Each structure stands twice: as structure tokens, then as C-alpha cells.
Amino acid sequence: MPTADDVKKALRQVKDPEINLNIIDLGLVYDVEVADGSVDIKMTLTSPGCPAGPEILGDADRVIRELDGVQNVNIDLVWEPYWTPERIDPKMRAFLGF
């Protein structure tokens, strides 16, 4: 059974194709819960109209399902708190010049 940290590590494979950064470093993943083979994720996108949204959500679902012991994946797309560049990992923010 994977841990929340295992799930977050797997989610580092998922990149926003427009920004080319993974969704963990971008701060798009707000919460990860793992229990009894079920993984529940609360995450957002950079904007409600993000054209890459379906691709990002599909990739997140796929990488989580590839983990041993995962039977169910629920990704809850939320808009509160609203994403801002301040949510980007500080090292990545510095690299991007924010």
C-alpha cells in the first residue's frame, strides 16, 4: 500500500505541459489521503480555463493507478484556495524569476 508521500512522488511525473513543471512543484496538489487501497486527491489547476486540465487530470489518475495496492482513485478538482504563483515551490519560483 503506498503512502501519501509515495503518491506525491509519483505525481512529480505529471507536468503542466504549458509551464513544463510538475504539479507538485507548481503547488497544484493541496491534499493526498490514502486508505484501504483508495487514494483521494484534492488539487487545482492554474486557472479554471486551463486547456491542459483534462490532460493533467488524466496523467495524475494514470500514475497513481500504477502504484501497487491502489484500487480506487478519486481526484477532486477544487478552486479554493485559488492557485497563485506563490504556491510554486520556492526553489522553482526563484528559477522562474518570480
C-alpha positions as CSV (number, residue, x, y, z in Angstrom):
1,M,0.0,0.0,0.0
2,P,1.5,3.4,-1.0
3,T,1.8,6.2,1.5
4,A,0.8,9.8,0.8
5,D,4.5,10.6,0.2
6,D,4.6,7.7,-2.4
7,V,1.7,9.3,-4.2
8,K,3.3,12.7,-4.2
9,K,6.5,11.2,-5.5
10,A,4.5,9.6,-8.4
11,L,2.7,12.8,-9.1
12,R,6.1,14.5,-9.8
13,Q,5.9,12.7,-13.1
14,V,2.8,14.8,-14.1
15,K,3.7,18.0,-15.7
16,D,1.7,21.0,-16.8
17,P,2.6,21.0,-20.5
18,E,2.3,24.7,-20.8
19,I,4.8,25.5,-18.0
20,N,6.8,22.3,-18.1
21,L,6.9,21.9,-14.3
22,N,5.5,19.0,-12.3
23,I,2.2,19.5,-10.5
24,I,3.8,19.1,-7.0
25,D,6.4,21.8,-7.5
26,L,3.7,24.0,-9.0
27,G,1.7,23.7,-5.9
28,L,-1.4,22.3,-7.7
29,V,-1.8,19.4,-5.2
30,Y,-3.4,20.5,-2.0
31,D,-4.1,17.2,-0.2
32,V,-3.4,13.5,-0.5
33,E,-5.1,10.8,1.6
34,V,-4.5,7.1,1.3
35,A,-6.7,4.5,3.0
36,D,-7.7,0.9,2.2
37,G,-6.4,0.9,-1.4
38,S,-8.2,4.2,-2.1
39,V,-6.3,7.4,-3.0
40,D,-8.1,10.8,-2.6
41,I,-6.5,13.9,-4.1
42,K,-7.6,17.5,-3.7
43,M,-5.9,19.6,-6.4
44,T,-6.4,22.6,-8.6
45,L,-5.2,23.9,-11.9
46,T,-3.5,27.2,-12.7
47,S,-6.8,28.6,-13.9
48,P,-10.4,27.3,-14.4
49,G,-10.0,27.6,-18.2
50,C,-6.7,25.7,-18.3
51,P,-6.7,24.0,-21.7
52,A,-4.3,21.3,-20.4
53,G,-6.7,20.4,-17.5
54,P,-8.0,17.2,-18.9
55,E,-4.5,16.0,-19.8
56,I,-3.1,16.9,-16.3
57,L,-6.0,15.1,-14.5
58,G,-5.7,12.1,-16.8
59,D,-2.0,11.8,-16.2
60,A,-2.4,12.2,-12.4
61,D,-5.0,9.4,-12.4
62,R,-2.8,7.1,-14.5
63,V,0.4,7.5,-12.4
64,I,-1.5,6.9,-9.2
65,R,-3.2,3.8,-10.5
66,E,0.2,2.4,-11.5
67,L,1.2,2.2,-7.8
68,D,1.0,-1.2,-6.2
69,G,-2.1,-1.6,-3.9
70,V,-4.1,1.2,-5.4
71,Q,-7.6,0.1,-6.2
72,N,-9.5,3.4,-6.4
73,V,-8.5,7.0,-7.3
74,N,-10.6,10.0,-6.7
75,I,-9.3,13.4,-7.8
76,D,-11.4,16.3,-6.5
77,L,-10.7,19.4,-8.6
78,V,-11.1,22.4,-6.3
79,W,-10.9,26.2,-6.7
80,E,-10.4,27.2,-3.1
81,P,-7.9,28.3,-2.3
82,Y,-7.4,29.7,-5.7
83,W,-4.0,28.9,-7.2
84,T,-1.4,31.7,-7.4
85,P,2.3,31.7,-8.3
86,E,3.1,32.0,-4.6
87,R,2.1,28.3,-4.3
88,I,5.1,27.3,-6.5
89,D,7.9,25.7,-4.6
90,P,10.3,28.5,-3.6
91,K,13.3,27.0,-5.4
92,M,11.3,26.7,-8.6
93,R,9.8,30.2,-8.2
94,A,13.4,31.6,-7.9
95,F,14.4,29.6,-11.0
96,L,11.4,31.0,-12.9
97,G,12.2,34.5,-11.7
98,F,9.1,35.0,-9.6
